[in-house]
Amino acid sequence: MNAAKSYIEHRGYQPGHPWYYKLGGKVLRPKQILSAVKASGYQGYRFDDIQQADNKAEPQRSVALRNIRQEVLTRLISDLSSYRAYARDLRDYRARFIGARLQL
């Protein structure tokens, strides 16, 4: 794989997992995380719910899928806001404390 492979895993964890960052993985932009997750083949935490909804007859199928989509988008907006704040804090922390230790 190309440059995407360099951040798919860090010490056995992928960018979609909190331990990736805890163990020193590169802080990525949301689009980079999405690319890495897609490349890994992960189907998503709502995969089973989507399959169940997809197996329903119309119009229940469309209603169920729209509801899942709305729930996921609402949570995504909240999660992206939190992620950006945590990513900024992590960059600042690493710059202050890890960079300071390297200069000793």
Order of alpha helices (4+ residues) and beta strands (2+ residues): alpha-alpha-alpha-alpha-alpha
